[in-house]
C-alpha cells in the first residue's frame, strides 16, 4: 500500500494511492494515520502535480545514519579535510532539522552564499510505526511502518567548518526531497533488497543495493533504540552509497539548474531541480 500527502481544496491531505485514484483519509496528516487507523472519506483523481512530501510534522529532528555503506566510507578517505576516522564498529547517527523537507518534485533551494559545495546523497528512509526502546534486532522490522526515498543534500564546507559534525551542513531549509509516497513495510518486503540510484542531469552518479549496507536496517533500529525511545512517525534515513560529488576526481558539486533524480525499484522516484534563490 502506498500512502501519500496531496494538495486538495487548498490544504494538504493524507491519502492512499489506489491506481489512478487517491483515497482521502479522515486525518490531519500521515503522522496521525501512523498513530492510529483512519477512514476513507473521499476520492480524487491522482496526478503527480498534487503530490506533496508525505511527512511534514515531526515529533523530533529527522534521524539519520552516516557511513552506512563501506564503499562510501572508503571513497571519502583523505577527502574529509583532516577529519578522517577509523571504520566505526557501530552505526553513526546524527540529526537534521525538520525544515529541510520538500516535496518529491519541488525545487531544491540553492544559495551559493551559504555554501560552495552542495552535494547529493540518495537514501532509503524508513518510518517508525510502533513505539519501542531497547528493541532486539530480531524484532526491529516489526517497528517499521513503511519506507520512502530521500536525498540528503549536504553542504560539505559547512560540515567541515563546524568541527566535522553534520547537523549544520545538512540542515539548510528546503533542501531535502522526500517521497514520493510511503510504501508499507509488508509491500516492500526485505529492506535489504532495494535498488537505489541517484542521477544528476541524466548521468547516473550513485547505483547500489541496500544489501551493501554496513549495518542492516534491523541493526540500525536496534542500535538507535538502545536507551532511546522511538515513536510512530519518526523518520530515519539509512545512509548513502558511493558516488557522492565530494569524493569524485575532480570533485563535482550541484549547480543552479541541475536536475537531481533519486529512484528505486520499490519506492518510486524523486525529481528535483536545483534552483537559485
matplotlib code that plots the C-alpha trace (Angstrom):
import matplotlib.pyplot as plt

x = [0.0, 1.2, 0.4, 0.6, 0.0, -1.7, -2.8, -6.6, -9.0, -6.3, -4.8, -2.6, -4.5, -3.3, -4.5, -3.9, -2.8, -5.1, -4.2, -5.2, -7.2, -6.3, -8.5, -8.6, -8.4, -10.2, -7.0, -4.9, -1.8, 0.1, 1.7, -1.9, -2.6, 0.6, -0.5, -4.0, -6.5, -8.2, -11.4, -11.7, -13.9, -13.5, -11.6, -10.0, -8.1, -4.3, -1.7, 2.0, 1.2, -0.8, 1.8, 3.5, 6.1, 4.4, 5.6, 5.7, 5.0, 7.7, 7.9, 11.7, 14.5, 14.9, 17.1, 20.0, 22.8, 26.2, 28.9, 26.5, 27.9, 31.6, 32.2, 31.1, 33.2, 36.3, 35.7, 35.9, 39.2, 41.6, 38.8, 37.4, 39.9, 41.8, 38.7, 39.2, 38.3, 38.7, 35.8, 33.1, 32.2, 28.6, 26.2, 26.9, 23.8, 23.1, 20.0, 18.7, 16.3, 12.8, 12.5, 14.8, 11.9, 10.5, 8.1, 9.1, 9.1, 9.8, 12.9, 16.0, 16.6, 20.1, 22.1, 25.8, 26.3, 25.5, 27.9, 30.1, 29.9, 26.4, 26.3, 23.7, 23.1, 20.4, 19.0, 16.3, 14.3, 12.1, 9.2, 8.7, 5.2, 5.4, 6.8, 9.9, 13.0, 15.9, 14.4, 16.1, 17.4, 15.1, 12.0, 13.2, 11.5, 8.1, 8.5, 8.7, 5.5, 6.9, 9.8, 10.3, 13.1, 15.1, 18.0, 20.2, 21.5, 24.6, 26.8, 30.3, 32.1, 29.6, 30.2, 33.9, 33.6, 31.6, 34.0, 33.1, 29.7, 26.9, 23.9, 24.7, 25.9, 22.8, 20.0, 19.6, 15.9, 14.1, 16.9, 15.8, 13.4, 11.2, 8.7, 7.0, 5.0, 5.5, 5.3, 4.1, 6.6, 4.6, 4.7, 8.4, 9.3, 13.1, 14.5, 18.0, 16.7, 16.1, 17.9, 18.8, 20.1, 20.9, 21.1, 22.2, 21.3, 20.5, 24.0, 24.0, 26.1, 25.1, 23.9, 23.7, 21.6, 20.7, 22.4, 25.6, 24.8, 27.4, 24.7, 21.3, 18.0, 17.2, 20.6, 20.1, 16.7, 18.0, 21.1, 19.3, 16.6, 19.2, 18.2, 16.2, 12.5, 11.5, 7.9, 5.4, 6.2, 9.9, 11.8, 15.2, 17.5, 19.6, 22.8, 24.0, 26.2, 29.4, 29.4, 29.0, 30.3, 32.8, 34.6, 35.0, 38.2, 37.7, 35.1, 31.6, 29.0, 25.5, 24.8, 21.9, 19.6, 20.8, 18.1, 18.5, 16.6, 16.6, 14.9, 14.3, 12.7, 10.4, 9.9, 9.3, 11.3, 12.0, 12.8, 14.1, 15.7, 18.4, 17.1, 19.0, 17.2]
y = [0.0, 3.5, 6.4, 9.9, 13.5, 15.6, 19.1, 19.3, 22.2, 24.5, 22.2, 19.1, 15.9, 12.3, 9.5, 6.1, 5.8, 3.3, 3.1, 6.5, 7.5, 8.9, 7.8, 10.7, 9.8, 11.3, 12.6, 15.7, 14.2, 10.9, 11.3, 10.9, 8.0, 6.2, 6.6, 5.0, 3.9, 6.4, 6.1, 6.8, 9.9, 10.8, 10.1, 12.3, 11.7, 11.2, 13.2, 14.0, 17.6, 17.2, 15.1, 16.8, 15.5, 12.5, 13.7, 17.3, 17.2, 15.6, 15.0, 15.4, 16.1, 13.8, 10.9, 10.0, 7.4, 8.2, 6.0, 3.1, 1.8, 0.9, 1.9, 5.4, 5.4, 4.4, 6.7, 9.7, 8.8, 11.7, 14.0, 14.9, 17.8, 16.3, 14.8, 11.1, 8.4, 4.6, 2.4, 2.7, -0.5, 0.7, 2.8, 6.5, 8.6, 12.3, 14.5, 17.1, 20.0, 19.2, 22.4, 20.7, 18.7, 19.5, 17.5, 14.9, 17.3, 20.6, 22.7, 22.3, 25.9, 26.7, 29.7, 29.8, 32.4, 29.6, 27.0, 26.4, 22.7, 21.4, 17.6, 14.9, 11.7, 9.3, 7.4, 4.9, 6.2, 4.4, 5.5, 4.0, 2.7, 1.3, 2.7, 0.9, 1.1, -1.3, -3.2, -6.5, -7.0, -9.9, -7.7, -4.5, -4.7, -5.1, -1.5, -0.2, 1.3, 1.9, 3.1, 6.1, 7.9, 11.0, 12.9, 14.2, 17.2, 18.4, 21.4, 20.0, 23.1, 23.8, 20.3, 20.9, 24.5, 23.3, 20.7, 18.0, 17.4, 17.1, 18.9, 22.4, 21.1, 19.1, 21.3, 24.1, 24.8, 23.4, 21.1, 17.5, 15.9, 13.3, 10.9, 10.4, 8.2, 5.8, 2.2, 0.0, -2.5, -5.5, -4.4, -3.7, -7.0, -7.4, -3.9, -5.3, -5.9, -2.4, -0.9, 2.8, 5.3, 9.0, 10.7, 14.3, 15.7, 12.1, 10.9, 8.0, 9.1, 6.5, 3.0, 0.5, -2.1, -1.9, -5.3, -3.3, -1.6, -1.8, -2.2, -3.6, -1.9, -4.1, -3.3, 0.4, 0.4, -1.8, 0.3, 3.6, 2.5, 1.4, 3.6, 5.9, 5.6, 5.5, 6.6, 6.4, 8.9, 9.1, 9.3, 7.5, 7.9, 4.8, 6.2, 6.9, 4.7, 5.6, 8.2, 11.5, 14.6, 15.4, 12.1, 12.3, 13.2, 16.0, 16.9, 17.7, 19.7, 20.7, 23.9, 26.1, 24.4, 20.8, 18.1, 15.5, 12.2, 9.8, 6.5, 3.0, -0.1, -0.5, 3.1, 5.3, 8.4, 12.0, 14.6, 17.9, 20.9, 22.9, 26.5, 29.6, 31.9]
z = [0.0, -0.9, 1.5, 0.1, 1.0, -1.6, -2.2, -2.3, -1.8, -0.6, 2.0, 2.4, 2.9, 3.7, 1.4, -0.1, -3.7, -5.5, -9.2, -10.7, -7.7, -4.3, -1.4, 1.1, 4.8, 7.8, 9.5, 9.7, 8.2, 7.8, 11.3, 12.7, 10.3, 11.5, 15.1, 14.5, 11.9, 9.6, 7.4, 3.7, 3.3, -0.3, -3.5, -6.1, -9.4, -9.0, -10.7, -9.9, -9.6, -6.4, -4.5, -1.5, 0.9, 2.7, 6.1, 7.3, 11.0, 13.1, 16.8, 16.8, 14.3, 11.4, 12.4, 10.0, 9.5, 8.3, 6.7, 6.3, 3.0, 3.3, -0.3, 0.6, 3.7, 1.8, -1.2, 1.2, 2.9, 2.6, 1.5, 4.9, 5.3, 8.3, 9.9, 8.9, 11.4, 11.5, 10.4, 13.0, 14.9, 15.5, 13.3, 13.2, 13.9, 13.5, 13.0, 10.6, 11.3, 10.0, 7.9, 5.3, 3.9, 0.4, -1.8, -4.4, -7.3, -5.5, -6.2, -4.0, -2.8, -3.8, -2.3, -3.2, -0.4, 2.1, 0.6, -2.4, -2.1, -2.5, -2.7, -3.3, -1.2, -2.3, 0.6, 1.6, 4.6, 7.0, 9.1, 12.6, 13.2, 16.8, 20.0, 21.2, 23.3, 23.5, 20.5, 19.8, 16.3, 15.6, 16.4, 14.9, 11.5, 13.3, 14.3, 10.7, 9.2, 5.8, 3.5, 1.3, -0.6, 0.5, -0.9, 2.0, 0.1, 2.0, 2.2, 2.6, 3.6, 6.3, 7.6, 7.9, 9.3, 12.3, 13.7, 11.3, 12.9, 10.4, 11.8, 10.4, 7.0, 6.5, 7.9, 5.4, 4.8, 1.8, 0.6, 1.3, -1.1, 0.5, -1.1, -3.5, -1.1, 1.9, 0.8, 3.7, 5.1, 4.0, 0.4, 0.4, 1.9, 2.6, 3.1, 2.2, -1.3, -2.6, -5.6, -5.2, -7.7, -8.0, -11.3, -12.0, -15.4, -16.5, -15.5, -13.0, -10.0, -7.4, -8.1, -5.2, -3.4, 0.3, 0.5, 0.6, 3.8, 6.6, 9.2, 8.0, 8.7, 11.7, 13.3, 12.8, 14.6, 17.4, 18.0, 17.7, 20.2, 22.8, 25.8, 23.5, 22.7, 19.0, 18.4, 15.5, 12.8, 13.5, 10.2, 9.9, 6.8, 6.4, 4.7, 1.2, -1.1, -3.0, -5.8, -4.0, -5.7, -2.9, -3.4, -7.2, -9.1, -9.8, -7.3, -8.8, -6.9, -7.6, -9.6, -10.3, -12.9, -12.2, -12.1, -9.4, -9.7, -6.8, -7.7, -6.5, -8.0, -5.0, -3.8, -6.9, -7.8, -6.8, -9.4, -8.2, -9.9, -8.1, -8.1, -7.0, -4.7]

ax = plt.figure().add_subplot(projection="3d")
ax.plot(x, y, z, "-o")
ax.set_aspect("equal")
plt.show()
